[in-house]
Amino acid sequence: MNGNSTPDDNATGQHVIQWYTTHHNQQILSDVLVGLAMFFLVVFAATLTRHIRRGDRWIATGALGGAVATAIGFTCLLGFDLVLATDTKDLTPASAQTLNLLQNDFFLPAVLGFGLFGVLGGLAVVAGRILPVWMGWVLFVIGIAALVPPISWFAFLATLLWVLIAGIWMTVQGPPTVEQAEPVPADEHVLA
């Protein structure tokens, strides 16, 4: 175990309990902050979906689905970690070891969600032109990288950085403008 990182998969249950007892407050704070980041990721993806004006909206809806899958995956990981951080006095060594293993290795939903968000979100940005096209391609590449386990963690960090930059860009630029068609006079409406 290095520094302040959580115990490894092969840590004994007693060691896991001792570590989480010692780092109780830091882990709770970390879990809350990552939980807030997941909340804002889903809000950002919903905003991105709302602003798509051109191209296929289903792509942006898929990106929203990826953000939701990511948030669910990370919430599961945070849940395992939070139980370890708050209930150490009630855990047996076997249950602590099991929760630690789940907290370390139950990453597939989050990885797949980040991949889906990155690939479909990048394509939505390219098709919808709500951000510069190059930003869409960067997110697309990050989404592909998220699917490669040795670099998934870096893709996660890159996604959060991309969302921060894109959110600032969208706030400064405002929502994309849509050309309004001339209203059709009432006497020319076709009844369905």
C-alpha positions in Angstrom: 0.0 0.0 0.0 1.4 3.4 -1.0 0.7 6.7 0.8 -2.9 7.4 1.3 -4.4 5.0 -1.3 -7.0 2.6 -0.2 -5.9 -1.0 0.7 -5.1 -3.4 -2.2 -7.2 -6.3 -3.2 -5.0 -8.7 -1.2 -5.2 -6.7 2.1 -6.5 -8.6 5.1 -9.9 -7.7 6.5 -8.4 -6.5 9.7 -6.0 -4.2 7.8 -8.9 -2.8 5.8 -10.8 -2.0 9.0 -7.7 -0.4 10.5 -7.0 1.7 7.4 -10.6 3.0 7.1 -10.8 3.7 10.8 -7.7 5.9 10.4 -8.8 7.6 7.2 -12.5 7.9 8.0 -13.0 11.7 7.4 -10.9 11.9 4.3 -12.8 9.1 2.6 -16.2 10.5 3.4 -15.2 13.9 2.0 -13.7 12.3 -1.1 -16.9 10.2 -1.6 -19.1 13.3 -1.3 -17.0 15.3 -3.7 -16.9 12.5 -6.3 -20.7 12.1 -5.9 -21.2 15.8 -6.6 -18.9 15.5 -9.7 -21.2 12.7 -10.9 -24.3 14.8 -10.3 -22.8 17.7 -12.4 -21.7 15.2 -15.1 -25.3 14.1 -15.6 -26.6 17.7 -15.5 -24.0 18.7 -18.1 -24.9 15.8 -20.3 -28.6 16.8 -20.0 -27.7 20.3 -21.0 -25.7 19.1 -23.9 -28.6 17.0 -25.1 -30.9 20.0 -24.8 -28.7 22.2 -26.9 -28.3 19.9 -29.8 -30.1 21.6 -32.7 -28.7 19.9 -35.7 -27.9 16.3 -36.5 -29.4 13.3 -34.8 -30.6 14.0 -31.3 -30.4 10.3 -30.4 -26.6 10.6 -30.3 -26.9 13.2 -27.6 -29.5 11.1 -25.8 -27.0 8.2 -25.9 -24.4 10.5 -24.3 -26.8 11.3 -21.6 -27.3 7.6 -21.1 -23.6 7.1 -20.8 -23.3 9.9 -18.2 -26.1 8.2 -16.2 -24.4 4.8 -16.5 -21.1 6.4 -15.3 -22.9 8.1 -12.4 -24.5 4.8 -11.4 -21.2 2.9 -11.6 -19.3 5.5 -9.6 -22.1 5.7 -7.1 -21.8 2.0 -6.5 -18.1 2.4 -5.9 -18.7 5.3 -3.6 -21.3 3.3 -1.7 -18.8 0.5 -1.0 -16.3 3.0 0.1 -18.7 4.9 2.3 -19.8 1.7 4.1 -16.2 1.0 4.8 -15.5 4.5 6.0 -18.6 4.8 8.2 -19.3 1.4 9.5 -15.9 0.0 10.5 -17.0 -0.9 14.0 -19.8 -3.1 12.6 -17.8 -4.9 9.9 -16.3 -8.3 10.3 -12.9 -8.9 8.7 -14.5 -11.0 5.9 -17.1 -8.4 5.1 -14.5 -5.6 5.1 -12.3 -7.6 2.8 -15.3 -8.2 0.4 -16.3 -4.6 0.4 -12.7 -3.5 -0.2 -12.5 -5.9 -3.2 -15.7 -4.6 -4.6 -14.6 -1.0 -4.1 -11.4 -1.7 -5.9 -12.6 -3.8 -8.8 -16.3 -3.0 -9.6 -15.4 -0.4 -12.3 -16.9 -1.9 -15.4 -20.2 0.2 -15.3 -18.2 3.4 -14.9 -15.8 2.5 -17.6 -18.5 1.6 -20.1 -20.5 4.7 -19.2 -17.5 7.0 -19.7 -16.8 5.3 -23.1 -20.4 5.8 -24.1 -20.5 9.4 -23.0 -17.2 10.2 -24.7 -17.9 8.5 -28.0 -21.6 9.6 -28.4 -21.0 13.0 -26.7 -18.1 13.7 -29.1 -20.2 12.7 -32.1 -23.1 14.9 -30.8 -20.8 17.9 -30.5 -19.5 17.3 -34.0 -23.0 16.8 -35.5 -24.7 19.5 -33.5 -22.1 22.2 -33.7 -22.8 23.4 -30.2 -19.0 23.6 -29.5 -16.0 23.8 -31.8 -15.8 20.6 -33.9 -12.3 19.8 -32.5 -13.7 19.6 -29.0 -16.1 16.9 -30.2 -13.3 14.9 -31.7 -11.2 15.3 -28.5 -14.1 13.9 -26.4 -14.6 11.1 -29.0 -10.9 10.1 -28.5 -11.2 10.3 -24.7 -14.3 8.0 -25.0 -12.3 5.4 -26.9 -9.4 5.7 -24.4 -11.9 5.1 -21.5 -12.5 1.6 -22.8 -8.9 0.6 -22.5 -8.5 -0.5 -18.8 -4.8 0.5 -18.3 -5.6 4.2 -19.2 -9.3 4.3 -18.1 -8.4 6.4 -15.0 -6.6 9.0 -17.1 -9.6 9.1 -19.5 -11.8 9.7 -16.5 -9.7 12.7 -15.5 -9.5 13.9 -19.1 -13.4 13.7 -19.3 -13.9 15.7 -16.2 -11.4 18.3 -17.5 -13.2 18.4 -20.9 -16.6 18.8 -19.2 -15.2 21.7 -17.2 -13.8 23.4 -20.3 -16.9 22.7 -22.4 -19.2 23.9 -19.6 -17.3 27.2 -19.3 -17.3 27.6 -23.1 -21.1 27.0 -23.3 -21.7 29.4 -20.4 -19.6 32.2 -22.0 -20.9 31.6 -25.6 -24.5 31.0 -24.5 -26.9 28.5 -26.1 -26.5 28.1 -29.9 -28.8 30.2 -32.0 -31.3 28.5 -34.2 -32.5 30.2 -37.4 -36.3 30.8 -37.0 -38.4 29.9 -40.0 -41.0 32.5 -40.9 -44.3 31.8 -39.2 -46.9 30.3 -41.5 -50.1 32.5 -41.8 -53.1 30.9 -40.1 -55.0 30.6 -43.4 -52.2 28.4 -44.9 -52.1 25.8 -42.1 -52.9 22.3 -43.2 -55.2 20.3 -41.0 -53.9 16.8 -40.1 
